Amino acid sequence: MSNQNLIIYKFTELYQILVELGLDLNCNIIFLDNEDFLNEKVKNLSNYLVISNKKYLNIDNQFVLDNAPISIFKLIEKINVEFLKIQFNNQSKVKVNKYIIDLNSREMLLNKTKLKLTEKEINTITYLSKSDKPVSIGELQEKVWSYQSNMETHTVETHIYRLRKKILNTFNDNDFIISEKNGYQIN
């Protein structure tokens, strides 16, 4: 069974057409006409698209089909493109402890608070988060900055210091990246 879910919301005609044609859209097709049921259903789904014939507020992953008539092939193409966009956005979010790191927008998120990060800061956090032990300065120089590990530079220490300060100022978290005698680690 597919892990994509196509939810037809308050659009009876479209649901009836899809059922009547018996198209294999390679997704689960669900019809809902109650907002409470919709909210309850999408809580447990990660890969879903809601199609309706008008824009509804507070509905994520919504595709509005308001330019009917449309060929069925064009509709299937649009549905597939929307699922690809959703998949791309879902893959760009990485959970690191209590934070979400959005790789596309280069933001660190906690609840409604956002912190804009540089590409090196994102790379540093994701690299550190993949290690279960402290990462040495030399390893970070080599893997994140592509420097030779025998070069004398304080680039890593300076970037870590600035990154910690940004996180402290935005999230009041002084323990996200900790210093160990062997290097740095995500706490």
N, C-alpha and C positions, 0 to 999 in steps of 0.2 A: 504494500500500500504506500502511496506517495506521502511525503511529508509536507507537500504544498497544499494549502487550503484556500479555495476560492469561495468567498462568502458573498452571496448575492443578498443585498440588504434593501428591503422595501422596493424591489424591482421584479415583481411577479412575472411580467412578460418575458424578461430575459431568462429567468429561471425555466419557464415553460418551454421556451425555444431550445435551450441547451438540453433539457431532458428529452424533448421530442426528437431532436436530431441525434441524440445518443452519442455525441462526440466524446472521444477519449482525449481529454485535455491534460491528462497525466497529473491530475490533482483531485483532491476531494472537493466536491461541490456541495455547499451548504446554503440553504435558504433561511433567512431570518427576517422577521418584520417587527421585532421588539428590541428596543435599545438595551434594556436590561439583559436580555438573553445574549445580545451581541457582546456587550461588555464582559459578561461571564465567560462566553466562549473564547474570546481572544486572550483572556488572561492566561490560559493554558497553552496557547499556540505561539510558536516563534516565527513561523513562516506562513503568513497569511496575507491575502489581498481581499479588500472589501470593494465590491463593485456596487455602485448605486447610480441612479439617474439624476441625482442632485447632490451638492456638497453638504455634508453634515459636519458640524463642529464636533470636536473631541473624538474623532475617529481617526486612528492612525492607519497607515498603509491603505489609503483610500484612492480608488480610481473612479472618476466620475465619467460615465458614458452618457453625455448629453448631446452628442452630435449624430443621432440616429437619422436615417438608416445608415447602417454600416455593413460591409460584407462580413460574413462569418470568418473568412480567412484573415481579414484586417483585424477583427476583434481578437482572434486567437493570437495574432502577432503582438498586439498591444498588451494582452494579458501576460504573454511570455516576457516581454520587455519589462513590464512592471515587476514580475517575480525576480528577474535578474537584478533590477535596481535594489530590491529589498534584500536579496542575498548579498549583494556587494556591501550594502550598509551594515548588515548584520556581521559580516566578516571583518569589518573595520573596527569593531568595538572589542577591546580586550579588557577583561576584568583583572585588576591587580589589587588584591586585598579588598578594601571597601570602595575603591575608586574604579571608574570606567575610563579607559584611555581610548579616545576616538582617534584612530590613526589617520582618517581622512581629513578631519578638521584640525588635527593636532591640538586636541583639548583633553584636559584631565577634568573629570566630572565627579561631583559628589552631591547627590540630591539635585538642587537647582543651581549650585555654584559651579562655575566653569573657570578653568585656568588655561590660558593660551600657552602652548609650549613650542619650542623650536624643534626642528627635525632631530638634532643631536640629543636634546632632552628626551624626546620620545624614544629614540634608539637606546639611550642609556637606561631608561626605566624598563623597557621591554627586555633588554639584555640582562639586566640585574634580576628581573622577575623570573627569568627562566632558570636561574641558578639557585640551588638549595644550600649553597655555601658562599662565604664571602668571595667577591671577585677582586682580584688584584688590580692595582693601578696599571701595571704593565699589560694585563689582559684587556682592560678597557681601552688603553691606548691603541692596542693592536686591532681589536675586534670592532670597536665603535668609531675610532678616529683614524684607523689605518696608518698609525705611526709605527715605526720600529720600536720595539720594547726597550731597546738600549739607549734611546734618545732621552736626554735630560730635559724635561718639560713639566710644567705644573698645570697643563691644560685640563687634565681630568679633575684634579683637586679644585681648580677654579670653577669649572662647570658644575661639579657636585655642590660646592658651596652656594653658588647662585641658585641652583635648582632647589636645594633645601630651603633657602630663604624665601623663594617664591611660594613654595608649598606651605611653609609656616605662615606667611602673610595672608595667603588665601584661605587655607583650610585649618589654620592653627594646629598643624600637625608637625611636631618637631622630631618624630620618630619614624617617618616613612622610609627614609634612607639612613641607615646607621653605619657608623665607622667601626670596623673591627681591625684588629692588628694585621690581619691578612688582606684587608681591602674593604669594599663596600658591599652592603647587602640590603635588600628590601625587607623591612621588618614586618 
